[in-house]
């Protein structure tokens, strides 16, 4: 089974890992300059570096759908710089998963493939996709929705280690991001993790810097630019999160369920 996943950030990567380990063939798409925070667990970094590895699975940048298929044959996941998802028409996949997490639909249609899954808010099952998978932390995380939509975005990150909004670091100004600390660094409240035009991005609590934008990334004031994990487990920086894998499990369930329904 061939699945195109739109997006290659941390949630999309968790989805890809689940599907890949279930022996599905995966092609991912991403923007040319990814803005993922948790870069150590994002297949989007294949677009930047040409190749990356997450949990023992290798992803490689592809320049065309034909090259993507050759990369698949080599046992790796191809990642195409293709924000419009133009490769879908050429590849004719069995399923399309929109995991861009833009909180709105950026062009995915229910006619894109026999099975189309929307991840998170912005999709309506039965209208622009066949099913939606919930991304809100809590009781419904990872559940498959066959009618209606996911819980609307609240703008407040989920609770981890007793902290929610405090975990997120945001750009202090418009400009170019200058990274000072690396992912995995132990930080204290008040530490400066980065600057933008000389203005500091200050750590809001003690913990481990689980994610941070790459140096040189253009940002706007208030843009999510870093993530602190108060649980202080450095190893968490290098493996997919519980949320990503839960969402991935929901996507796997939805694909298998809908594919089975098509065969009846």
C-alpha positions as CSV (number, residue, x, y, z in Angstrom):
1,X,0.0,0.0,0.0
2,X,1.3,3.4,-1.0
3,X,0.6,6.4,1.3
4,X,1.4,10.0,0.7
5,X,1.8,12.0,3.9
6,X,1.6,15.8,3.5
7,X,3.9,17.3,6.1
8,X,7.0,15.8,7.7
9,X,7.1,17.5,11.1
10,X,7.1,15.6,14.4
11,X,3.5,14.4,14.3
12,X,3.7,13.5,10.6
13,X,6.9,11.6,11.4
14,X,5.2,9.7,14.2
15,X,2.5,8.7,11.7
16,X,5.1,7.7,9.2
17,X,6.9,5.5,11.7
18,X,3.6,3.7,12.6
19,X,2.7,3.1,9.0
20,X,6.2,2.1,7.9
21,X,6.4,-0.4,10.7
22,X,3.1,-1.8,9.5
23,X,4.8,-2.5,6.1
24,X,3.2,0.4,4.2
25,X,5.1,2.4,1.6
26,X,5.4,6.0,2.6
27,X,6.2,9.2,0.6
28,X,6.2,12.5,2.5
29,X,6.0,16.1,1.3
30,X,7.4,19.2,3.0
31,X,8.1,22.9,2.3
32,X,11.6,23.8,1.0
33,X,12.5,25.5,4.3
34,X,10.9,23.5,7.1
35,X,10.0,25.2,10.4
36,X,9.8,22.2,12.6
37,X,10.8,22.7,16.2
38,X,11.6,19.1,17.2
39,X,14.1,18.7,14.4
40,X,15.8,15.6,15.9
41,X,12.6,13.6,15.4
42,X,11.4,15.1,12.1
43,X,11.8,13.5,8.7
44,X,11.5,17.1,7.3
45,X,15.2,17.4,8.0
46,X,15.9,15.2,5.0
47,X,14.8,18.2,2.9
48,X,17.5,20.3,4.6
49,X,20.4,17.8,4.9
50,X,19.6,15.3,2.2
51,X,19.1,12.5,4.6
52,X,18.1,12.0,8.2
53,X,17.2,9.2,10.6
54,X,14.6,8.8,13.3
55,X,14.3,5.7,15.5
56,X,16.4,3.7,13.0
57,X,14.3,4.6,10.0
58,X,16.1,6.7,7.3
59,X,14.5,9.3,5.1
60,X,16.0,10.9,2.0
61,X,15.3,14.0,0.0
62,X,13.7,13.3,-3.4
63,X,13.5,15.7,-6.2
64,X,10.7,14.1,-8.2
65,X,8.0,11.4,-7.8
66,X,10.1,9.0,-9.9
67,X,13.1,9.5,-7.6
68,X,10.8,9.0,-4.6
69,X,9.8,5.6,-5.9
70,X,13.5,4.7,-6.4
71,X,14.2,5.8,-2.8
72,X,11.4,3.6,-1.6
73,X,12.9,0.6,-3.4
74,X,16.2,1.2,-1.4
75,X,14.3,0.8,1.9
76,X,14.1,4.5,2.8
77,X,11.3,7.0,3.1
78,X,11.5,9.7,0.4
79,X,10.7,13.3,1.4
80,X,9.7,15.7,-1.5
81,X,9.9,19.5,-1.3
82,X,6.3,19.8,-2.5
83,X,4.1,22.0,-0.4
84,X,1.3,21.9,-2.9
85,X,1.2,18.1,-2.9
86,X,1.5,17.9,-6.7
87,X,3.1,14.5,-6.4
88,X,-0.2,13.0,-5.5
89,X,-1.4,13.2,-9.1
90,X,1.7,11.4,-10.3
91,X,2.0,8.7,-7.7
92,X,-1.7,7.8,-7.5
93,X,-1.4,6.6,-3.9
94,X,-3.9,4.3,-2.1
95,X,-4.2,6.8,0.7
96,X,-3.3,10.5,1.4
97,X,-2.8,11.7,5.0
98,X,-2.8,15.5,5.5
99,X,-0.6,16.0,8.6
100,X,0.6,19.5,7.9
101,X,-1.2,20.6,11.1
102,X,-2.0,24.1,9.7
103,X,-5.3,24.1,11.6
104,X,-7.0,24.5,8.3
105,X,-7.1,22.6,5.0
106,X,-4.5,23.8,2.6
107,X,-5.8,22.0,-0.5
108,X,-6.4,18.3,0.4
109,X,-9.6,16.9,-1.3
110,X,-11.6,13.8,-0.6
111,X,-11.0,12.8,-4.2
112,X,-7.2,12.8,-3.9
113,X,-7.1,9.1,-3.2
114,X,-9.4,6.1,-2.4
115,X,-8.7,6.9,1.3
116,X,-8.0,10.5,2.6
117,X,-7.3,11.2,6.2
118,X,-7.2,14.7,7.8
119,X,-5.1,15.1,10.9
120,X,-6.4,17.6,13.5
121,X,-8.7,20.6,13.2
122,X,-9.5,22.1,9.8
123,X,-11.1,19.0,8.2
124,X,-14.6,17.6,8.1
125,X,-15.0,13.8,7.7
126,X,-17.3,13.1,4.7
127,X,-16.6,16.5,3.1
128,X,-12.9,17.0,2.4
129,X,-11.6,13.7,3.8
130,X,-13.0,10.3,4.7
131,X,-11.9,10.4,8.3
132,X,-10.3,12.8,10.8
133,X,-7.8,11.8,13.6
134,X,-7.9,13.8,16.8
135,X,-4.7,15.6,17.9
136,X,-5.8,17.3,21.1
137,X,-4.1,15.8,24.1
138,X,-6.5,14.2,26.5
139,X,-9.2,11.5,26.4
140,X,-9.8,11.7,22.7
141,X,-6.2,11.8,21.4
142,X,-5.7,9.5,18.4
143,X,-9.4,8.7,18.0
144,X,-10.8,8.3,14.5
145,X,-13.7,10.5,13.6
146,X,-15.9,9.3,10.7
147,X,-18.5,12.2,11.0
148,X,-17.7,15.8,11.8
149,X,-14.5,17.5,12.9
150,X,-11.7,17.4,15.5
151,X,-11.8,19.5,18.6
152,X,-11.1,23.1,17.6
153,X,-7.6,24.5,18.2
154,X,-7.4,26.3,21.6
155,X,-4.0,27.8,21.0
156,X,-2.9,26.3,24.4
157,X,-0.3,23.4,24.2
158,X,-1.2,20.2,26.0
159,X,-0.1,19.6,29.6
160,X,3.3,17.9,30.0
161,X,4.9,17.6,33.4
162,X,2.4,19.9,34.9
163,X,3.0,22.7,32.4
164,X,1.2,23.8,29.2
165,X,1.7,27.2,27.6
166,X,4.9,27.8,29.6
167,X,6.6,25.0,27.6
168,X,6.5,26.9,24.4
169,X,9.2,29.5,23.5
170,X,8.1,32.2,21.0
171,X,10.1,34.5,18.9
172,X,10.5,37.9,20.6
173,X,10.5,39.9,17.4
174,X,10.3,39.8,13.6
175,X,13.6,38.9,11.9
176,X,16.1,36.2,11.6
177,X,16.4,33.6,14.3
178,X,19.8,33.1,15.9
179,X,20.0,29.8,17.8
180,X,22.2,29.8,20.9
181,X,21.4,26.5,22.6
182,X,21.2,23.0,21.1
183,X,18.4,20.5,21.4
184,X,19.0,18.4,24.5
185,X,20.5,21.2,26.5
186,X,19.5,21.4,30.2
187,X,18.0,24.9,30.8
188,X,16.9,27.0,33.7
189,X,14.2,29.7,33.8
190,X,15.8,32.9,32.5
191,X,18.4,31.3,30.2
192,X,18.6,32.8,26.8
193,X,18.0,30.1,24.1
194,X,18.1,32.3,21.1
195,X,17.9,35.9,19.9
196,X,16.1,37.7,17.1
197,X,17.5,41.0,16.1
198,X,19.3,41.2,19.4
199,X,16.2,40.5,21.5
200,X,16.5,37.4,23.7
201,X,14.2,34.4,23.6
202,X,14.2,33.5,27.3
203,X,13.5,30.1,28.8
204,X,10.2,30.1,30.7
205,X,10.9,27.2,33.0
206,X,13.5,24.6,34.0
207,X,13.9,21.5,31.9
208,X,15.4,20.1,28.7
209,X,15.3,22.0,25.4
210,X,13.3,19.5,23.4
211,X,13.1,21.6,20.3
212,X,14.3,24.8,18.7
213,X,14.3,26.4,15.3
214,X,17.4,26.2,13.2
215,X,19.8,29.1,13.1
216,X,18.9,31.5,10.3
217,X,15.2,30.8,10.1
218,X,13.0,33.8,9.3
219,X,10.5,34.4,12.1
220,X,7.7,36.7,13.1
221,X,7.0,38.0,16.6
222,X,5.2,35.3,18.6
223,X,6.0,32.5,16.3
224,X,6.6,29.1,18.0
225,X,10.3,28.8,18.1
226,X,11.3,26.4,20.9
227,X,9.9,23.7,23.3
228,X,11.0,22.9,26.9
229,X,10.3,19.5,28.4
230,X,10.0,19.9,32.2
231,X,10.4,16.1,32.7
232,X,14.1,16.5,32.0
233,X,14.6,13.3,30.1
234,X,17.2,14.0,27.4
235,X,16.4,10.8,25.6
236,X,12.9,12.1,24.8
237,X,14.5,14.6,22.5
238,X,15.5,11.7,20.1
239,X,12.4,9.6,19.8
240,X,8.8,10.2,18.7
241,X,6.5,11.5,21.3
242,X,3.5,9.7,22.9
243,X,1.2,12.2,21.1
244,X,2.8,11.5,17.7
245,X,2.6,7.8,18.0
246,X,-1.0,8.0,19.3
247,X,-2.0,10.0,16.3
248,X,-0.1,7.6,14.1
249,X,-2.0,4.7,15.6
250,X,-5.3,6.5,14.8
251,X,-4.2,7.1,11.2
252,X,-3.2,3.4,10.8
253,X,-6.6,2.3,12.2
254,X,-8.4,4.7,9.8
255,X,-6.5,3.5,6.8
256,X,-7.0,-0.2,7.5
257,X,-10.7,0.3,8.4
258,X,-11.5,2.4,5.2
259,X,-9.4,0.2,3.0
260,X,-11.3,-2.9,4.3
261,X,-14.6,-1.1,3.7
262,X,-13.6,-0.5,0.1
263,X,-13.1,-4.2,-0.5
264,X,-16.5,-5.3,0.9
